Amino acid sequence: MRIALFVTCLADTMFPAAAKATVQLLERLGHEVVFPESQTCCGQMHINTGYQSEALPLVRRHVKAFEPYDVIVAPSGSCVGSVRHQHAMVAAGDAGLAARATEVASRTYELSELLVDVLGVDDVGAYYPHRVTYHPTCHSLRLLRVGDKPLRLLRNVRGLTLVDLPEAEQCCGFGGTFSVKNADTSTAMLADKMRHVLDTGADVCTAGDVSCLMHIGGGLSRLRTGTRTVHLAEILASTEAS
């Protein structure tokens, strides 16, 4: 299958390992991954902060970049959630663009959705000998409703010990600009999330969004806990050879 990679801003600029791991994993499974070079920000942060008119050119550009492809994947439930639930709304004043945005959205998947629902795979042949806990990020959980797909994938990783995260469905407190505008609340939510992560005794906390992992990982690092954050794609791309 030929799959277009929607890399997302944060992965591209700060966490390229997650994007590279997505490509490595899909190519190992026998698929061709292409990178539309005209892609830019999908506009999520603009929309969520109330700048819909400024987001419209970004939606238009995103649609143009990705509409030639039958399948699109992103290592981000948050950005996929924006494409599916916000793009057509932002483009509502342009019926043609809104229809095109809806079509692109229908072919856009978060990584675990693509693997389980589209490719029919829940064992990707990964090996990762660590104790791991999984944080289900808000957008993947509530907007995309990925359910247990990431957990099904993790349970089939050889060498991995998966431990349940207490109060897993509680937000980590990032929320993009929420963490800046409501820093005290965000910090309190992060403290709760870190406590639950540390209670598991896990070596690694994983998730499908680098934004949430950045927030959680930053807090864990400042406390020098020794617990790392690793994107789901990086775990699934790992093998005994690597």
Backbone as a ProteinNet text record, in pm:
[ID]
protein_1_A
[PRIMARY]
MRIALFVTCLADTMFPAAAKATVQLLERLGHEVVFPESQTCCGQMHINTGYQSEALPLVRRHVKAFEPYDVIVAPSGSCVGSVRHQHAMVAAGDAGLAARATEVASRTYELSELLVDVLGVDDVGAYYPHRVTYHPTCHSLRLLRVGDKPLRLLRNVRGLTLVDLPEAEQCCGFGGTFSVKNADTSTAMLADKMRHVLDTGADVCTAGDVSCLMHIGGGLSRLRTGTRTVHLAEILASTEAS
[TERTIARY]
84.1	0	88	44.2	115.7	50.9	128.7	76.6	148.8	72.2	130.7	149.5	268.2	297.7	265.2	173	141.6	225.8	335.4	439.9	404.9	327.3	288.5	405.1	371	471.6	566.3	509.8	591	687.4	640.8	730.1	840.2	804.7	901.4	1009.8	970.2	1065.3	1136.2	1070.7	1127.8	1143	1058.2	1063.2	1063.3	1162.9	1164.6	1174.9	1222.6	1235	1100.5	994	860.4	817.3	845.3	809.7	895.2	1024.2	1113.2	1072.8	1033.3	991.1	863.8	773.4	650.7	684.3	776.5	819.8	887.6	979.1	1052.1	957.1	859.6	763.4	680.9	625.3	538.9	617.3	739.4	821.3	858.4	882.7	911.9	793.4	672.5	551.1	519.1	605.7	591.9	520.9	505	432	526	482.8	558.8	507.2	598.6	561.8	615.8	528.4	568.6	547.4	625.5	619	585.2	459.6	423.2	495.2	588.8	675.7	605.8	488.5	418.6	339.6	336.9	259.5	320.9	234.3	277.2	190.5	177.2	91	-53.3	-124.5	-264	-358.3	-307.1	-389.5	-455.9	-426.5	-494.7	-474.6	-351.2	-327.4	-396.6	-410.3	-482.4	-631.3	-687.4	-830.6	-862.4	-780.4	-806.8	-790.6	-717.2	-694.8	-789.5	-876.6	-978.8	-947.1	-839.4	-799.5	-842.2	-972.5	-1022.4	-992.4	-1002.6	-975.6	-829.3	-739.6	-597.8	-571.2	-655.6	-638.1	-684.7	-775	-833.4	-729	-629.2	-527.8	-449.4	-431.5	-360.7	-444.7	-574.1	-664.4	-662.2	-668.7	-667.3	-537.4	-426	-297	-288.8	-340	-337.1	-418.2	-535.6	-621.5	-551.4	-494.8	-426	-307.8	-234.7	-117.2	-152.2	-264.8	-293.2	-406.4	-482.1	-594.6	-554	-430.8	-395.7	-378.3	-375.8	-340.6	-462.6	-464.8	-577.8	-570.7	-448.6	-430.3	-326.9	-360.6	-273.6	-260.3	-138.4	-116.6	-37.7	-66.8	9.6	36.4	155.5	184.7	130.9	4.8	-54.6	-206.1	-264.5	-409.6	-465.3	-390	-433.8	-451.6	-351.4	-358.9	-460.2	-467.2	-568.8	-707.9	-723.2	-850.6	-888.7	-791.1	-818.6	-862.5	-792.4	-827.5	-969.6	-1005.7	-1136.2	-1250.6	-1225.7	-1335.6	-1336.1	-1229.9	-1224.1	-1211.5	-1144.8	-1114.7	-1239.4	-1334.7	-1456.9	-1533.7	-1529.8	-1596.8	-1532.6	-1400.3	-1328.7	-1357.8	-1372.8	-1396.1	-1544.1	-1630	-1775.2	-1822.9	-1753.8	-1794.9	-1761.7	-1686.1	-1647.8	-1691	-1807.5	-1866.1	-1774.2	-1707.4	-1617.4	-1500	-1439.1	-1326	-1370.5	-1486.1	-1536.3	-1557.4	-1608.8	-1629.8	-1496.7	-1399.8	-1266.7	-1200.9	-1217.1	-1159.7	-1221.3	-1350.5	-1418	-1364	-1337.6	-1283.2	-1144	-1058.8	-923.5	-930.1	-1017.4	-1031.9	-1071.8	-1155.2	-1202.9	-1091.8	-981	-868	-747.8	-768.2	-658.4	-670.2	-560.4	-562.3	-448.1	-476.7	-373.3	-306.3	-179.8	-100.7	-166.4	-214.8	-273.1	-399.8	-477.2	-596.5	-556.2	-454.8	-409.1	-366.4	-285.6	-233.5	-344.8	-432.5	-533.1	-653.2	-708.5	-833.3	-813.4	-706.7	-686.7	-596.3	-482.7	-387.4	-415.4	-502.9	-540.7	-427.7	-341.4	-224.9	-231.2	-212.2	-195.1	-66.3	10.9	144.7	238.9	320	407.1	548.4	568.9	699.4	801.4	753.8	843.2	901.5	1014	1081	1126.1	1084.5	1116.8	1119	1234.9	1243.8	1242.5	1127.2	1115.2	977.4	968.5	841.2	777.1	657.8	596.4	454.4	419.1	280	232.4	102.4	46.3	-50.2	-26.4	-115.9	-204.3	-336.1	-426.2	-457.8	-399.5	-413.8	-558.6	-593	-733.3	-794.2	-723	-781	-796.2	-698.3	-710.8	-823.1	-840.4	-941.2	-1081.6	-1096.2	-1230.2	-1275.1	-1183.4	-1220.5	-1214.8	-1104	-1086	-1143	-1154.8	-1205.4	-1125.4	-994.5	-909	-923.5	-980.1	-1007	-880.3	-884.4	-771.4	-672	-681.9	-590.8	-443.7	-401.5	-260.7	-222	-311.6	-283.3	-271.4	-355	-345.6	-210	-163.4	-32.1	79.2	70.1	174.4	177.5	62.2	57.9	127.4	142.7	207.6	354.7	407.7	550.3	629.6	719.8	798.3	892.3	903.3	991.9	932.5	819.5	760.5	667.3	681.6	589.8	499.5	371.8	276.1	205.5	213	148.9	42	-70.6	-181.8	-146.9	-191.2	-170.5	-293.4	-278.2	-393.5	-451.8	-583.1	-651.9	-604.3	-592.7	-531.2	-602.3	-734.3	-808.9	-806.3	-740.6	-727.5	-626.6	-659.3	-573.1	-440.3	-332.8	-201.9	-183.4	-273.5	-266.9	-199.9	-158.3	-89.3	-188.3	-264.3	-368.5	-318.2	-195.3	-143.7	-129	-194.3	-182.6	-250.2	-330.8	-390	-281.5	-171	-64.1	7.4	-4.3	55.1	-43.1	-167	-268.3	-317.5	-309.9	-358.4	-248.2	-133.9	-14.7	-31.9	-95.5	-110.7	-196.3	-307.3	-395	-323.6	-254.9	-180.3	-75.9	-3.4	101.2	42.5	-73.6	-138.6	-182.9	-236	-277.8	-157	-47.9	75	126.6	121.7	169.2	92	-40.2	-121.3	-80	-61.6	-25.5	110.7	206.7	340.4	335.5	255.8	243.9	191.1	90.6	33.9	134.2	209.5	312	416.7	462.9	566.4	514.7	386.5	327.8	333.5	340.4	344.7	481.3	584.7	720.4	772	708.1	747.6	878.8	953.9	1074.5	1036.9	924	884.1	735.2	700.7	561.4	546.4	451	430.5	292.7	278.1	151.6	161.1	49.1	45.3	60.7	91.1	108.3	236.1	327	451.7	427	317.7	288	265.9	184.7	159.9	285.1	360.5	484.2	586.8	587.4	676.6	644.4	515.4	470.5	504.8	468	493.8	644.3	711.6	855	934.3	890.6	958.1	949.3	830.6	812.6	893.6	891.8	967.1	1116.9	1162.5	1304.7	1348.7	1265	1300.6	1309.7	1230.6	1234.8	1343	1408.2	1515.7	1468.1	1352.5	1291.7	1355.3	1415.6	1470.1	1368.9	1241.9	1137.9	1135.5	1138.6	1145	1008.1	989.9	872.5	917.5	845.7	880.5	752.1	752.7	633.4	602.8	475.5	430.3	499.1	516.4	579.1	720.6	792.7	930.6	937.8	841.8	837.2	803.2	702.7	659.4	762.5	849	954.6	1076.4	1084.9	1200.8	1197.7	1314.4	1328.9	1453.3	1471.6	1592	1717	1707.7	1823.7	1861	1760.3	1787.7	1826.5
-119.1	0	124.6	227.4	355.2	449.4	492.9	568.7	702.8	810.9	943.8	974.5	1024.9	1060.5	1206.7	1230.1	1363.4	1377.4	1449.3	1440.1	1515.8	1622.2	1714.8	1806.6	1927.3	2029.2	1984.6	1934.2	1904	1789.8	1686.8	1576.8	1625.4	1708.1	1755.7	1841.1	1929.8	2026.5	1981.5	1898.2	1865.6	1716.3	1632.3	1489.6	1406.5	1427.9	1356.9	1205.6	1157.3	1012	942.6	1007.7	947.3	933.2	1035.9	1030.3	927.1	925.8	827.4	685.4	665.5	532.2	488.6	584.2	553	501.9	569.4	526.8	390.8	375.2	249.1	131.9	152.1	46.6	8	106.5	77.6	15.1	59.5	-1.1	-144.2	-171	-308.1	-399.8	-342.8	-421.3	-434	-376.6	-394.9	-285	-168.1	-58.5	52.4	127	241.6	366.8	442.9	566.1	684.7	779.5	899.1	1021.1	1125.5	1246.4	1365.5	1412.1	1530.3	1654.1	1705.6	1812	1946.4	1962.3	2089.9	2103.3	1999.1	2004.1	2102.6	2165.8	2254.4	2224	2318.9	2302.2	2279.4	2191	2163.8	2271.4	2359.4	2468	2441.8	2327.7	2293.3	2399.2	2444.5	2538.8	2672.3	2709.2	2832	2816.4	2703.9	2679.5	2673.2	2599.2	2581.3	2710.2	2804.8	2931.3	3040.7	3005	3098.5	3174.5	3137.3	3207.6	3127.7	3112.7	3029.6	3089.5	3221.8	3281.3	3261	3267.6	3243.8	3096.8	3008.8	2865.5	2825.1	2903.4	2864	2840	2927.1	2898.1	2769.8	2739.4	2616.1	2493.4	2501.7	2391.8	2372.6	2482.3	2474.4	2408.2	2447.8	2391.4	2243.1	2207.6	2067.4	1980.2	2025.5	1950.3	1930.9	2037.7	2029.1	1933.5	1934	1848	1700.8	1668.8	1528.4	1465.4	1543.3	1481.2	1383.7	1387.4	1284.3	1144.5	1131.5	1003.4	933.1	801.8	722.4	696.2	693.2	665.1	763	824.7	922.3	881.9	888	851.2	960.1	978.6	1071	1006.2	1027.1	975.8	1071	1111.2	1211.5	1204.2	1158.3	1159	1300	1392.8	1531.3	1594	1580.9	1642.4	1571.1	1439.2	1366.3	1407.4	1428.3	1475.9	1609.8	1698.7	1829.1	1815.1	1731.6	1710.4	1657.2	1564.8	1500.9	1586.8	1659	1725.8	1877.3	1935.5	2081.1	2136.7	2063.9	2120.5	2157.5	2067.2	2098.3	2212.7	2220.4	2328.8	2463	2468.6	2592.7	2634.8	2536.3	2564.1	2576.6	2588.2	2585.3	2694.1	2806.9	2914.2	2888.1	2782.1	2742.9	2597.6	2576.6	2442.4	2343	2389	2300.1	2255.8	2349.7	2316.2	2228.3	2256.7	2175.3	2030.4	2010.6	1874.9	1804	1877	1818.2	1785	1873.3	1848.9	1724.2	1706.9	1588.9	1462	1466.9	1350.4	1316.3	1416	1392.3	1337.4	1394.6	1349.5	1202.4	1158.6	1019.9	919.5	969.1	881.3	903.7	978.6	1014	935.2	871.4	782.2	812	796.5	788.5	651.9	640.7	521.3	391.6	384.4	258	222.9	324.1	299.6	238.6	296.6	245.4	100.3	71.1	-64.4	-165.8	-137.2	-235.8	-237.3	-120.4	-114.4	-125.7	-66.6	-63.5	-177.4	-194.4	-297.8	-432.8	-435.7	-562.4	-628.2	-547.4	-599.3	-557.3	-651.7	-612.8	-669.4	-742.3	-786.8	-743	-642.6	-584.5	-641.4	-744.7	-807.6	-727.4	-647.2	-561.7	-635.2	-583.1	-634.5	-514.5	-508.5	-393.1	-440	-480.1	-543.2	-443.1	-379.3	-278.9	-288.4	-232.1	-221.4	-90.3	-99.9	14.6	38	165.7	201.9	294.4	291.2	364.7	473.6	595.7	708.6	733.4	713.7	739.3	888.4	954.4	1099.3	1139.5	1260.5	1304.3	1297.9	1348.8	1352.4	1212.3	1126.2	989.9	915.2	946	876.5	928.4	1060.7	1120.2	1160.7	1209.1	1248.6	1130.6	1057.5	947.5	815.8	803.5	680.1	557.5	567.1	455	334.8	358.1	245.3	173	40.5	-39.2	-73.7	-10.4	-45.3	-31.5	80.5	88.2	-21.2	-54.8	-158.8	-295.1	-321.8	-448.8	-461	-352.4	-352.9	-373.5	-306	-317.6	-457.2	-519.2	-652.8	-757	-729	-823.3	-792.7	-695.5	-664.4	-758.9	-834.4	-931.6	-860.8	-918.1	-864	-750.8	-696.2	-580.5	-624.7	-562.7	-584.2	-461.7	-481.3	-370.8	-362.2	-244.6	-225.2	-116.9	-139.5	-45.2	86.5	195.9	329.1	367.9	393.5	437.3	567.8	580.7	701.9	739.8	639.1	658.3	763.6	771.9	860.5	1006.9	1037.3	1176	1248	1371.3	1453.5	1480.2	1489.7	1519.2	1667.9	1752.2	1894.8	1978.3	1916.6	1995.8	2085	2026.3	2101.1	2217.6	2208.4	2316.5	2446.6	2551.7	2682	2683.8	2581.9	2571.9	2571.3	2501.6	2489.9	2622.3	2714.7	2847.5	2942.5	2940.4	3032.9	2994.6	2866.2	2817	2732.7	2795.2	2721.9	2651.3	2714.8	2653.5	2527.7	2536.7	2419.9	2308.9	2347.8	2250.9	2179.2	2252.7	2194.2	2096.9	2131.9	2042	1912	1924.1	1804.3	1718.9	1784.4	1711.4	1637.1	1701.3	1636.6	1508.1	1511.9	1391	1282.2	1322.6	1224	1162.5	1244.2	1190.8	1095	1130	1041	904.4	904.4	776.9	698.7	768.8	701.4	637.6	711.8	659.9	546	548.8	440.6	305.9	307	181.7	114.7	192	137.5	116	178.3	159.2	230.3	171.2	236.2	342.9	317.4	400	429.5	554.6	592.7	621.2	557.8	577.6	633.9	693.3	750.4	770.3	813.1	835.3	980.1	1068.4	1211	1261.6	1316.7	1368.2	1491.8	1563.1	1682.6	1644.7	1543.5	1498.3	1437.1	1363.1	1303.6	1411	1520.6	1632.1	1689.4	1705.7	1761.6	1667.8	1542.3	1444.6	1422	1406.5	1380.1	1494.2	1617.1	1732.6	1732.3	1700.3	1694.7	1583.5	1464.6	1351.4	1378.4	1445.7	1477.6	1577.5	1678.6	1779.5	1718.2	1615.3	1547.1	1439	1416.4	1316	1178.8	1140.7	1013.5	892.2	912.2	799.9	734.7	773.7	721.3	805.1	738	806.8	805.5	897.8	895.4	860.3	768.6	719.5	706	760.3	752.4	607.6	576.5	441.9	391.1	478.1	436.7	386.8	448.8	408	269.7	239.6	106.1	1.4	33	-62.6	-81.7	17.7	5.9	-70.1	-91.2	-157.3	-308.3	-362.4	-507.1	-554.2	-683.7	-736.9	-690.6	-674.7	-631.1	-487	-405.4	-264.7	-238.8
0	0	0	-71.3	-74.8	26.4	124.3	237.1	246	257.9	273	420.8	455.4	593.4	619	711	761.5	888.1	878.7	981.2	1108.4	1098.4	1206.6	1244.1	1287.4	1319.7	1429.9	1538.9	1655.4	1628.6	1557.3	1522.2	1429.4	1333.5	1235.2	1300.1	1390.3	1444.3	1571.1	1652.4	1783.1	1812	1752	1781.8	1652.7	1565.9	1438	1451.4	1565.7	1583	1571.8	1616.5	1607.1	1461.7	1381.4	1239.5	1165.9	1195.7	1131.8	1168.1	1293.6	1337.1	1265.4	1240.3	1166	1027.2	960.6	826.3	833.7	927.3	941.4	964.6	1051.5	1083.4	961.1	892.8	778.1	663.7	643.5	538	574.2	701.6	744.1	719.1	727.1	702.4	553.9	468.6	324.8	249.7	310.7	247.3	202.3	102.5	53.8	125.2	182.7	251.7	172.6	142.7	68.9	157.7	129.9	211	121.8	123.5	44.3	98.3	20.6	70.7	85.7	27.3	38.3	168.3	250.7	375.2	473.5	551.4	659.9	781.7	872	988.4	944	1012.8	978.6	1031	1118	1169.6	1302.6	1364.1	1489	1597.4	1615	1724.4	1698.6	1572.7	1539.5	1573.1	1531	1552.1	1701	1775.5	1918.4	1998.5	1941.6	2010.6	1960.9	1865.4	1820.6	1693.1	1624.2	1501.8	1378.6	1359.6	1250.1	1113.2	1100.2	968.7	929.5	1028.2	1000.2	968.6	1019.4	994.1	855	796	667.6	558.1	538.7	436.5	465.5	592.6	628.6	596.1	619.7	583.4	432.4	358.2	212	162.6	222.1	182.5	217.4	335.4	378.2	282.9	247.5	156.5	21.7	-30.8	-160.1	-155.3	-43.7	-31.1	-22.9	42.3	71.6	-9.6	-85.2	-154.2	-265.8	-319.1	-417.5	-359.4	-226.8	-164.6	-105.2	-121.2	-72.8	77.2	131.8	274	329.3	442.1	506.9	652.8	706.8	846.2	916.2	1044.6	1128.1	1263.4	1319.4	1453.7	1559.9	1545.2	1634	1632.3	1741.9	1751.4	1751.9	1806.7	1816	1677.8	1592.3	1459.4	1370	1381.7	1305.7	1352.6	1481.6	1533.6	1474.9	1457	1397.2	1252.4	1177.4	1036.5	1023.5	1109.8	1099.1	1152.1	1258.8	1328.6	1315.2	1258.7	1250.6	1109.8	1020.4	889.3	809.9	800.7	724.7	790	921.4	993.4	959.6	961.2	928.6	785	696	554.7	519.5	618.2	595.4	499.4	493.4	402.9	257.7	232.3	95.9	78.7	20.1	13.8	-56.8	-161.5	-235	-149.7	-80.4	6.1	121.9	179.1	289.5	246.8	126.2	75	52.7	-0.9	-22.3	110.6	209.4	341.5	405.3	385.9	439.8	376.4	246.2	176	226.9	240.5	291.3	433.1	514.9	653.4	661.5	569.6	572.1	541.5	487.7	452.5	543.3	651.3	740.8	871.5	911.1	1026.7	1123.9	1250.8	1353.3	1337.8	1380.4	1350.1	1395.5	1518.9	1565.9	1489.2	1448.5	1365.5	1231.8	1170.3	1040.8	1052.8	1154	1168.1	1191.9	1286.3	1327	1233.2	1202.1	1126	974.9	923.6	778.8	731.4	799.3	757	821.1	922.8	985.4	1062	1125.8	1196.4	1342.7	1433.7	1574	1633	1550.5	1588.3	1477.3	1507.2	1403.5	1409.7	1492.4	1500.2	1579.5	1674.8	1751.7	1872.2	1918.9	2038.8	2120.2	2246.4	2330.2	2475.7	2527.2	2659	2774.7	2794.9	2900.5	2966.4	3085.3	3156	3112	3053.1	2984.3	3035.3	3050.1	3076.7	2965.4	2937.8	2823.7	2870.6	2822.7	2849.9	2728	2738.4	2625	2615.7	2518.9	2509.4	2480.1	2522	2517.4	2377.8	2277.1	2142.5	2083.3	2106.8	2054.6	2125.4	2252.9	2332.5	2304.3	2301.5	2297.6	2157.7	2075	1938.7	1841.9	1845.1	1750	1800.2	1930.6	1991.1	1945.4	1959.7	1918.2	2011.2	2129.7	2219.2	2260.6	2250	2298	2188.4	2072.5	1962.2	1999.8	2061.5	2101.4	2200.6	2291.3	2389.9	2323.2	2224.2	2151.3	2083.3	2026.9	1961.7	2063	2176.2	2278.6	2340.3	2356.5	2417.8	2331.2	2203	2112.1	2088.6	2160.3	2148.8	2238.3	2178.5	2254	2352.2	2471.2	2572.5	2654.1	2610.4	2677.3	2790.1	2904.9	3016.3	3025	2996.1	2994.2	3128.8	3192.2	3322.5	3311.2	3375.3	3368.8	3437.1	3377.3	3433.2	3515.4	3643.8	3724.4	3671	3676.3	3628.7	3488.5	3404.3	3271.8	3187.6	3200.6	3112.2	3156.1	3265	3306.4	3216.9	3180.1	3095.8	3166.5	3088.5	3146.3	3174.5	3120.2	3147.8	3041.3	2930.2	2827.8	2752.1	2661.7	2592.3	2509.4	2456.6	2372.5	2450.9	2402.8	2469.7	2606.3	2637	2770.5	2877.3	2849.9	2949.2	2971.2	2874.7	2888.9	2957	2911.1	2962.8	3102.4	3133.3	3262.8	3327.4	3345.8	3387.3	3521.4	3616.9	3749.4	3743.1	3669.4	3654.4	3578.6	3471.8	3392.2	3476.3	3557.8	3641.9	3744	3799.7	3895.7	3828.4	3708.3	3634.2	3598.5	3559.8	3527.9	3650.1	3767	3890	3917.7	3896.9	3915.3	3816.9	3691.3	3588.3	3617.9	3657.2	3687.3	3806.4	3906.4	4022.8	3981.8	3893.4	3849	3764.4	3680.9	3600	3691.6	3788.4	3878	3964.6	3996.9	4076.9	4005.3	3872.5	3796.4	3802.3	3836.2	3832.7	3692.2	3593.5	3454.2	3422.8	3331.2	3278.2	3176.5	3107.1	2994	3000.4	2972.7	2950.6	2802.2	2738.4	2595.5	2567.5	2449.4	2404.4	2254.5	2193.8	2050.8	2010.5	2106	2076.9	2141.8	2060.5	2118.3	2203.9	2179.6	2259.8	2405.4	2429.6	2566.9	2627.3	2545.7	2594.7	2628.8	2553.6	2583.2	2720.9	2746.3	2874.4	2990.1	2976	3082.1	3097.3	2985.2	2988.6	3048.1	3020.3	3078.2	3229.6	3280.6	3424.9	3488.6	3427.2	3481.1	3478	3374.4	3362.2	3468.7	3491.5	3592.6	3732.1	3756	3885.4	3891.3	3776.1	3766.4	3812.8	3763	3805.2	3738.5	3621.1	3546.2	3454.3	3464	3374.7	3247.4	3132.9	3004	2935.5	2842	2755	2614	2551.1	2417.3	2336.3	2215	2130.8	2093.7	2081.9	2044.8	1918.4	1818.9	1692.9	1714.2	1806.1	1831.4	1894.1	1980	2039.4	1932.5	1851.1	1748.7	1639.7	1619.6	1518.1	1568.8	1699	1756.9	1731.6	1701.6	1681.5	1755.3	1760.9	1825.7	1753.9	1622.1	1544.7	1573.9	1609.8	1634.5	1779.3
[MASK]
++++++++++++++++++++++++++++++++++++++++++++++++++++++++++++++++++++++++++++++++++++++++++++++++++++++++++++++++++++++++++++++++++++++++++++++++++++++++++++++++++++++++++++++++++++++++++++++++++++++++++++++++++++++++++++++++++++++++++++++++++

